Amino acid sequence: MSFTLAIVGRPNVGKSTLFNRLVGKRLALVDDQPGVTRDLREGAARLGDLKFTIIDTAGLEMATDESLQGRMRMLTERAVEMADACLFLIDARAGVLPADEIFADILRKKNAQVILAANKAEGKAGEAGLMEAYSLGLGEPLGLSAEHGEGMADLAYVLRPMIDLAEKEHVDYIPEVDIDLTDTDEEHDEDEVVEYIPPTPSKPLQIAVVGRPNAGKSTLINKILGEERLLTGPEAGITRDAISVMTDWSGTPMRIFDTAGMRKKAKIQDKLEKLSVSDGLRAVKFAEVVVVLLDVDIPFEQQDLRIADLAEREGRAVVLAVNKWDLEGDKQDKLKQLKEQFGRLLPQLRGAPLITVSALTGRGLERLHDAILEAHQVWNRRVSTSALNRWLVGMLEQHPPPAPQGKRIKLRYMTQVKARPPGFVVMASHPDLLPASYSRYLVNGLREDFEMPGTPIRLFMRSQNEDNPFKGRKKAPPSKLRKHIDGRKK
């Protein structure tokens, strides 16, 4: 594992802004009001030629009870114990407050390596606070400006010996983080079928868990991880950032994104909630498999259907999981109702796995793991061109395409041009006249005959005349010299 640095400090001292500066992306939500960050967010930081893992934490609060602020503080203290070093930030413009002195004493006891830094130290307004930071007894403070990038060279100078020492001690394999997914758009040979490549530590399976607020997303991920890694509680809307965690779930390397609960757009008034939802939508685009988590008491609400449809339109493999199954009394009747509602309300995901789980007890997690792997394998599936054309002949014999306006539509050739999700092209004589119902007939046949249940399938109709370079060109008029040339020939 790599060197880990945790950024800690009071609320609104600029921890998330510094986190975004070091990772080079706007991953963490940033706002003027304090207490925006609630969970632990990890990222791959780079400072010059130094590479390390950085953890953005919630602002340290004075609460120590089981309230939301108390649980946030417990989570931050766990990050301090896990990290190799801590970067303790104070506000240079506000100076050293009593809370800073209390937290400095806590950090001395919990972590041996503490780097003191005074943020917002640009200009003369922060000079007094920078000098005042010496009173904390944590060594010489660094003057930083996370917003403007000042003081980064001094921070790199302090971190370099710590990182060099950590690299000598840790020789384990360092996995890639925050992998950008790119569709495999390149065309393959006629009968070439690419074998399924299982996830590896360098390319883990990326999963996004989405759903309405208080459906149990963070609790489910904590149960998978086997530890209280994410902040949970009875309050709705605790999660704000789309947090990604790396784990090995039953031998499968995975990066799981926990997202904020998505309410109806009309109900979202708060600026932070809008940022949280947009962060969750971005996590869906980075994922390969999307787990839509439903509440067994109120499943298939309108918002659930919109979330599932969003994942399908983004072209991601979808798995539906019904949480809080341990609270259900009549499980057989309820399961029958769920399957009936699923088939009626989400026909575009016909055949997708529907798994019942309990995030609290862990029941059904192995079935969920197997369903995710199967959905990922189907999402990567490729079919040979020869098998597709034999299948197309049988489908045309069983149900020929209609002849609108007396024009017969011929489907001549079919091939797969994309995967993740599977994309097919059919060469037709009049593709613009082919009704959408016939395209659905072909898509449903692909699902059944090539065992691709639930995964989004893209079917494109293309005309062979589009490649004709002479299409649309008028016939050249006869030459005026033809009569003279023909007369000489005679």
C-alpha positions as CSV (number, residue, x, y, z in Angstrom):
1,M,0.0,0.0,0.0
2,S,1.1,3.6,-0.6
3,F,1.8,6.4,1.9
4,T,-1.5,7.7,3.4
5,L,-2.0,11.3,4.5
6,A,-5.2,12.4,6.3
7,I,-6.3,16.0,6.3
8,V,-8.0,17.0,9.6
9,G,-9.1,20.2,11.2
10,R,-12.1,22.2,12.2
11,P,-15.1,22.7,9.8
12,N,-14.6,25.2,7.0
13,V,-10.8,25.5,7.2
14,G,-10.3,24.4,3.6
15,K,-9.7,20.6,3.8
16,S,-11.8,19.7,0.8
17,T,-10.3,22.5,-1.3
18,L,-6.8,21.2,-0.5
19,F,-7.9,17.7,-1.3
20,N,-9.1,18.8,-4.7
21,R,-5.9,20.7,-5.3
22,L,-3.7,17.6,-4.5
23,V,-5.7,15.1,-6.5
24,G,-6.0,17.5,-9.5
25,K,-9.8,17.1,-9.8
26,R,-12.9,18.5,-8.2
27,L,-13.8,15.2,-6.5
28,A,-14.9,16.6,-3.1
29,L,-17.9,19.0,-2.7
30,V,-16.8,22.5,-1.7
31,D,-19.1,25.2,-0.3
32,D,-18.9,28.3,2.0
33,Q,-21.0,26.8,4.7
34,P,-19.3,24.5,7.3
35,G,-19.9,20.8,7.6
36,V,-20.2,19.9,3.9
37,T,-18.0,16.8,4.2
38,R,-19.3,14.0,6.3
39,D,-17.7,10.8,5.0
40,L,-14.1,9.8,4.4
41,R,-13.0,10.3,0.8
42,E,-9.8,8.8,-0.6
43,G,-8.0,9.9,-3.7
44,A,-4.7,9.5,-5.5
45,A,-2.7,12.7,-4.8
46,R,0.3,13.9,-6.7
47,L,2.6,16.7,-5.6
48,G,5.5,17.2,-8.0
49,D,7.1,13.7,-8.4
50,L,5.5,12.5,-5.1
51,K,2.6,10.1,-5.3
52,F,0.5,9.1,-2.2
53,T,-3.0,8.5,-1.0
54,I,-4.9,11.3,0.6
55,I,-8.0,11.2,2.8
56,D,-10.5,14.0,3.1
57,T,-12.2,13.9,6.5
58,A,-15.2,15.6,8.1
59,G,-14.6,18.7,10.2
60,L,-13.7,17.8,13.8
61,E,-16.6,18.6,16.1
62,M,-16.7,18.9,19.9
63,A,-19.6,16.3,20.1
64,T,-18.7,12.9,21.5
65,D,-22.2,11.3,21.7
66,E,-24.2,9.2,19.2
67,S,-25.5,12.3,17.3
68,L,-24.6,12.8,13.7
69,Q,-21.7,15.1,14.6
70,G,-20.5,12.6,17.2
71,R,-20.5,9.8,14.6
72,M,-18.7,12.0,12.1
73,R,-16.0,12.7,14.7
74,M,-15.6,9.0,15.4
75,L,-15.1,8.3,11.7
76,T,-12.5,11.1,11.5
77,E,-10.6,9.7,14.5
78,R,-10.5,6.3,12.8
79,A,-9.0,7.9,9.7
80,V,-6.3,9.5,11.9
81,E,-5.4,6.1,13.4
82,M,-5.3,4.4,9.9
83,A,-3.2,7.1,8.2
84,D,0.6,7.2,8.1
85,A,0.6,10.9,8.8
86,C,-1.9,13.7,9.5
87,L,-2.0,17.2,8.0
88,F,-3.6,19.4,10.7
89,L,-5.2,22.5,9.1
90,I,-6.1,25.6,10.9
91,D,-7.6,28.9,9.5
92,A,-4.8,31.5,9.4
93,R,-7.3,34.3,9.2
94,A,-9.3,33.2,12.2
95,G,-6.2,32.3,14.2
96,V,-5.9,29.5,16.8
97,L,-9.2,28.8,18.5
98,P,-9.9,26.7,21.6
99,A,-11.1,23.9,19.5
100,D,-7.8,23.8,17.6
101,E,-5.9,23.4,20.9
102,I,-8.2,20.5,22.0
103,F,-7.8,18.7,18.6
104,A,-4.0,19.3,18.7
105,D,-3.8,17.3,22.0
106,I,-5.9,14.5,20.5
107,L,-3.6,14.3,17.4
108,R,-0.5,14.0,19.6
109,K,-1.9,10.9,21.3
110,K,-3.3,9.2,18.2
111,N,-0.7,9.8,15.5
112,A,3.1,10.2,15.7
113,Q,3.5,12.2,12.5
114,V,1.5,15.4,12.5
115,I,2.2,18.2,10.0
116,L,0.8,21.6,11.1
117,A,-0.4,23.9,8.3
118,A,-2.2,27.3,8.3
119,N,-4.5,27.5,5.3
120,K,-5.8,30.8,3.8
121,A,-2.4,32.3,4.6
122,E,-2.1,34.3,1.4
123,G,-1.5,38.1,1.8
124,K,-1.0,40.0,5.1
125,A,-4.3,38.9,6.5
126,G,-3.0,35.5,7.5
127,E,0.4,36.4,8.9
128,A,-0.8,36.8,12.5
129,G,-2.6,33.4,12.4
130,L,0.5,31.8,11.0
131,M,2.7,33.1,13.9
132,E,0.0,32.1,16.4
133,A,0.1,28.5,15.2
134,Y,3.4,28.0,16.9
135,S,1.5,28.0,20.3
136,L,0.0,24.6,19.4
137,G,3.4,22.9,20.0
138,L,3.3,20.8,16.8
139,G,6.5,22.2,15.2
140,E,6.9,24.9,12.5
141,P,3.6,25.6,10.7
142,L,3.4,25.7,6.9
143,G,1.7,28.7,5.3
144,L,-0.6,27.3,2.6
145,S,-3.3,28.6,0.3
146,A,-5.3,25.7,-1.0
147,E,-7.4,28.0,-3.3
148,H,-4.4,29.6,-5.0
149,G,-1.9,26.8,-4.7
150,E,0.7,28.6,-2.5
151,G,3.0,26.7,-0.2
152,M,2.8,23.4,-2.1
153,A,6.6,23.3,-2.5
154,D,7.0,23.5,1.3
155,L,4.5,20.7,1.8
156,A,6.3,18.5,-0.7
157,Y,9.6,19.2,1.1
158,V,8.1,18.0,4.4
159,L,6.4,14.9,2.9
160,R,9.3,13.6,0.9
161,P,11.3,11.9,3.7
162,M,8.0,10.4,5.1
163,I,7.0,9.0,1.7
164,D,10.5,7.6,1.0
165,L,10.5,5.8,4.4
166,A,7.0,4.4,3.7
167,E,8.0,3.1,0.3
168,K,10.9,1.2,1.8
169,E,8.5,-0.4,4.4
170,H,5.6,-1.2,2.0
171,V,6.4,-3.4,-0.9
172,D,2.9,-4.5,-1.6
173,Y,1.2,-4.1,-5.0
174,I,-0.3,-0.6,-5.4
175,P,-3.7,-0.8,-7.2
176,E,-4.9,1.8,-9.7
177,V,-7.5,4.2,-8.4
178,D,-10.2,6.3,-10.1
179,I,-10.0,4.4,-13.4
180,D,-11.7,6.1,-16.2
181,L,-13.9,3.7,-18.2
182,T,-13.7,3.9,-22.0
183,D,-16.0,1.9,-24.3
184,T,-14.3,-0.7,-26.5
185,D,-15.4,0.9,-29.7
186,E,-12.9,-0.7,-32.1
187,E,-14.4,-3.2,-34.5
188,H,-13.2,-6.7,-34.3
189,D,-12.8,-9.4,-37.0
190,E,-15.7,-11.3,-38.6
191,D,-15.8,-14.3,-36.3
192,E,-13.5,-13.1,-33.5
193,V,-15.1,-13.6,-30.0
194,V,-13.2,-11.8,-27.2
195,E,-13.1,-13.9,-24.0
196,Y,-14.4,-12.4,-20.8
197,I,-11.5,-10.9,-18.7
198,P,-12.4,-11.0,-15.0
199,P,-11.6,-8.0,-12.8
200,T,-8.0,-7.6,-11.6
201,P,-6.4,-5.5,-8.8
202,S,-5.2,-3.1,-11.5
203,K,-8.6,-2.9,-13.2
204,P,-11.2,-3.6,-10.4
205,L,-14.9,-4.0,-11.1
206,Q,-16.5,-0.6,-10.6
207,I,-19.9,-0.6,-8.9
208,A,-22.2,2.3,-8.0
209,V,-24.9,1.8,-5.4
210,V,-27.8,4.2,-6.0
211,G,-31.3,4.7,-4.7
212,R,-33.6,7.0,-2.8
213,P,-32.6,8.5,0.6
214,N,-32.5,6.1,3.6
215,A,-32.6,2.9,1.5
216,G,-29.6,1.5,3.3
217,K,-26.8,2.1,0.7
218,S,-24.1,3.0,3.2
219,T,-25.1,0.2,5.5
220,L,-24.9,-2.3,2.7
221,I,-21.4,-1.2,1.7
222,N,-20.2,-1.3,5.3
223,K,-21.5,-4.9,5.6
224,I,-19.6,-5.8,2.3
225,L,-16.4,-4.2,3.7
226,G,-16.8,-5.8,7.1
227,E,-16.2,-2.5,8.9
228,E,-18.0,0.7,9.7
229,R,-16.2,2.6,6.9
230,L,-19.1,4.9,5.9
231,L,-21.2,7.1,8.1
232,T,-24.7,5.6,8.7
233,G,-27.6,6.4,10.9
234,P,-31.4,6.7,11.0
235,E,-31.4,10.2,9.5
236,A,-32.1,10.4,5.8
237,G,-29.6,12.2,3.5
238,I,-26.4,11.6,5.6
239,T,-24.2,10.8,2.6
240,R,-23.3,13.8,0.5
241,D,-20.2,12.9,-1.5
242,A,-20.0,10.0,-3.9
243,I,-17.5,8.0,-1.8
244,S,-15.4,5.2,-3.5
245,V,-13.9,2.4,-1.5
246,M,-11.6,-0.4,-2.7
247,T,-12.3,-3.9,-1.4
248,D,-11.8,-7.6,-2.3
249,W,-15.3,-9.1,-2.1
250,S,-15.2,-12.9,-2.1
251,G,-12.0,-12.9,-4.2
252,T,-13.2,-10.2,-6.7
253,P,-11.4,-6.8,-6.7
254,M,-14.0,-4.1,-6.6
255,R,-14.3,-0.3,-6.3
256,I,-17.7,0.5,-4.8
257,F,-19.2,4.0,-5.0
258,D,-21.6,5.0,-2.3
259,T,-23.8,7.8,-3.6
260,A,-26.2,10.3,-2.0
261,G,-29.9,9.5,-2.0
262,M,-31.7,10.9,-5.0
263,R,-35.0,12.6,-4.4
264,K,-37.4,14.0,-7.0
265,K,-36.0,17.0,-8.7
266,A,-38.9,19.2,-7.6
267,K,-38.1,18.5,-4.0
268,I,-34.4,19.4,-4.2
269,Q,-34.1,23.0,-3.1
270,D,-30.8,23.0,-1.1
271,K,-27.7,23.8,-3.1
272,L,-25.7,21.1,-1.3
273,E,-28.3,18.4,-2.2
274,K,-28.1,19.5,-5.8
275,L,-24.3,19.1,-5.7
276,S,-24.6,15.7,-4.0
277,V,-27.1,14.3,-6.6
278,S,-24.9,15.5,-9.5
279,D,-21.9,13.8,-7.8
280,G,-23.9,10.6,-7.7
281,L,-24.9,10.9,-11.3
282,R,-21.2,11.2,-12.2
283,A,-20.5,8.1,-10.2
284,V,-23.0,6.2,-12.3
285,K,-21.1,7.2,-15.5
286,F,-17.8,5.9,-13.9
287,A,-19.4,2.6,-12.9
288,E,-19.6,-0.7,-14.9
289,V,-22.4,-2.2,-12.8
290,V,-25.1,-0.1,-11.1
291,V,-26.9,-1.6,-8.1
292,V,-30.3,0.1,-7.6
293,L,-31.2,-0.4,-4.0
294,L,-34.9,-0.5,-3.2
295,D,-36.8,-0.3,0.2
296,V,-38.9,-3.4,0.7
297,D,-41.7,-1.3,2.3
298,I,-42.1,1.1,-0.6
299,P,-40.4,-0.6,-3.7
300,F,-40.7,0.7,-7.3
301,E,-41.6,4.3,-6.4
302,Q,-41.5,6.7,-9.3
303,Q,-38.1,7.9,-8.3
304,D,-36.8,4.3,-8.2
305,L,-38.0,3.8,-11.8
306,R,-36.3,7.0,-12.9
307,I,-33.0,6.0,-11.3
308,A,-33.1,2.5,-12.9
309,D,-34.0,4.0,-16.3
310,L,-31.1,6.5,-16.0
311,A,-28.6,3.6,-15.5
312,E,-30.1,1.8,-18.5
313,R,-29.8,5.0,-20.7
314,E,-26.2,5.4,-19.6
315,G,-25.5,1.9,-20.9
316,R,-24.6,0.3,-17.6
317,A,-25.3,-3.2,-16.4
318,V,-28.1,-3.0,-13.8
319,V,-28.8,-5.2,-10.7
320,L,-31.9,-4.5,-8.6
321,A,-31.5,-5.3,-4.8
322,V,-34.4,-5.1,-2.4
323,N,-33.1,-4.1,1.1
324,K,-34.5,-4.6,4.6
325,W,-35.8,-8.1,3.6
326,D,-35.4,-9.2,7.3
327,L,-38.3,-7.0,8.2
328,E,-40.7,-8.6,5.7
329,G,-43.2,-11.1,7.2
330,D,-44.8,-12.9,4.2
331,K,-41.7,-13.3,2.0
332,Q,-43.1,-15.6,-0.7
333,D,-46.1,-13.3,-1.5
334,K,-43.9,-10.2,-1.4
335,L,-41.3,-11.7,-3.7
336,K,-44.1,-12.7,-6.2
337,Q,-45.4,-9.1,-6.1
338,L,-41.9,-7.7,-6.6
339,K,-41.3,-9.8,-9.7
340,E,-44.7,-8.8,-11.2
341,Q,-44.0,-5.1,-10.6
342,F,-40.5,-5.4,-12.0
343,G,-41.7,-6.9,-15.3
344,R,-44.6,-4.5,-15.6
345,L,-42.8,-1.2,-14.7
346,L,-39.3,-1.8,-16.1
347,P,-39.7,-3.7,-19.4
348,Q,-36.5,-2.2,-20.7
349,L,-34.6,-4.2,-18.0
350,R,-36.4,-7.5,-18.6
351,G,-34.4,-10.3,-17.3
352,A,-32.2,-8.2,-15.0
353,P,-31.4,-9.9,-11.6
354,L,-33.7,-9.0,-8.7
355,I,-32.0,-9.9,-5.4
356,T,-33.4,-9.7,-1.9
357,V,-30.8,-8.6,0.8
358,S,-30.6,-7.4,4.3
359,A,-27.8,-4.9,4.8
360,L,-28.2,-5.2,8.5
361,T,-27.8,-8.9,8.9
362,G,-25.8,-9.6,5.7
363,R,-28.3,-12.1,4.3
364,G,-28.3,-12.4,0.5
365,L,-24.9,-10.7,0.0
366,E,-23.4,-13.8,-1.7
367,R,-26.3,-13.9,-4.2
368,L,-25.8,-10.2,-4.8
369,H,-22.1,-10.8,-5.5
370,D,-22.9,-13.6,-8.0
371,A,-25.5,-11.5,-9.7
372,I,-23.1,-8.5,-10.1
373,L,-20.4,-10.8,-11.7
374,E,-22.9,-12.3,-14.0
375,A,-24.3,-8.9,-15.1
376,H,-20.7,-7.7,-15.7
377,Q,-20.0,-10.7,-17.8
378,V,-23.1,-10.3,-19.9
379,W,-22.3,-6.5,-20.3
380,N,-18.9,-7.5,-21.8
381,R,-20.3,-10.3,-24.1
382,R,-19.5,-10.5,-27.8
383,V,-21.2,-12.6,-30.4
384,S,-19.5,-13.8,-33.6
385,T,-20.8,-12.4,-36.9
386,S,-21.6,-15.8,-38.4
387,A,-23.8,-16.7,-35.4
388,L,-25.6,-13.4,-35.6
389,N,-26.4,-13.8,-39.3
390,R,-27.7,-17.4,-38.8
391,W,-29.8,-16.1,-36.0
392,L,-31.1,-13.2,-38.2
393,V,-32.2,-15.6,-40.9
394,G,-34.3,-17.5,-38.4
395,M,-35.9,-14.3,-37.0
396,L,-36.8,-13.1,-40.5
397,E,-38.4,-16.5,-41.3
398,Q,-40.4,-16.5,-38.1
399,H,-41.6,-12.9,-38.4
400,P,-40.7,-10.9,-41.6
401,P,-40.4,-7.2,-41.4
402,P,-43.5,-5.1,-42.6
403,A,-43.7,-3.5,-46.0
404,P,-44.9,0.1,-45.3
405,Q,-46.1,2.0,-48.4
406,G,-45.6,-1.2,-50.4
407,K,-41.8,-1.0,-49.9
408,R,-40.3,-4.3,-48.9
409,I,-37.6,-3.9,-46.2
410,K,-34.7,-6.3,-46.6
411,L,-32.4,-7.0,-43.6
412,R,-29.2,-8.2,-45.3
413,Y,-26.4,-8.4,-42.8
414,M,-25.8,-8.0,-39.0
415,T,-22.6,-7.7,-36.9
416,Q,-21.6,-6.6,-33.4
417,V,-19.6,-3.4,-33.4
418,K,-19.5,-2.5,-29.7
419,A,-19.4,-4.0,-26.3
420,R,-20.0,-2.6,-22.8
421,P,-22.9,-2.5,-23.5
422,P,-23.4,-4.8,-26.6
423,G,-24.1,-2.8,-29.7
424,F,-25.3,-4.3,-33.0
425,V,-25.6,-2.9,-36.6
426,V,-28.1,-4.3,-39.1
427,M,-27.7,-3.3,-42.8
428,A,-31.2,-2.7,-44.2
429,S,-32.7,-1.4,-47.5
430,H,-35.0,1.2,-45.9
431,P,-34.0,1.6,-42.2
432,D,-36.0,4.8,-41.8
433,L,-39.2,2.9,-42.6
434,L,-38.6,0.1,-40.1
435,P,-41.0,0.5,-37.1
436,A,-39.7,0.6,-33.5
437,S,-41.8,-2.4,-32.7
438,Y,-39.7,-4.6,-35.0
439,S,-36.5,-3.3,-33.5
440,R,-37.8,-4.3,-30.0
441,Y,-38.6,-7.7,-31.5
442,L,-35.0,-8.2,-32.5
443,V,-33.7,-6.8,-29.2
444,N,-35.9,-9.2,-27.2
445,G,-34.7,-12.1,-29.4
446,L,-31.1,-11.2,-28.8
447,R,-31.7,-11.3,-25.0
448,E,-33.3,-14.7,-25.1
449,D,-31.2,-16.5,-27.7
450,F,-27.7,-15.2,-26.7
451,E,-28.4,-15.1,-23.0
452,M,-28.1,-11.4,-22.4
453,P,-30.8,-10.7,-19.8
454,G,-31.1,-7.3,-18.3
455,T,-28.2,-5.6,-20.0
456,P,-28.8,-2.6,-22.2
457,I,-28.6,-3.6,-25.9
458,R,-28.0,-0.9,-28.6
459,L,-29.4,-1.8,-32.1
460,F,-28.6,0.5,-35.0
461,M,-30.2,0.2,-38.5
462,R,-28.0,1.4,-41.3
463,S,-28.5,1.7,-45.0
464,Q,-25.9,0.3,-47.4
465,N,-26.6,3.2,-49.8
466,E,-25.0,5.5,-47.2
467,D,-21.6,4.2,-48.3
468,N,-22.3,4.7,-52.0
469,P,-20.1,7.7,-53.2
470,F,-22.5,8.2,-56.2
471,K,-25.6,8.6,-54.1
472,G,-27.5,11.8,-54.9
473,R,-25.4,12.6,-58.0
474,K,-27.4,13.5,-61.1
475,K,-26.8,11.7,-64.3
476,A,-24.5,13.7,-66.6
477,P,-26.3,15.2,-69.6
478,P,-25.4,13.9,-73.1
479,S,-22.4,15.6,-74.7
480,K,-23.2,18.2,-77.4
481,L,-20.3,16.7,-79.5
482,R,-21.9,13.3,-79.6
483,K,-23.4,13.8,-83.1
484,H,-20.1,14.8,-84.6
485,I,-18.3,11.8,-82.9
486,D,-21.0,9.3,-83.9
487,G,-20.9,10.7,-87.5
488,R,-17.2,10.1,-87.9
489,K,-17.6,6.5,-86.6
490,K,-20.0,5.8,-89.4
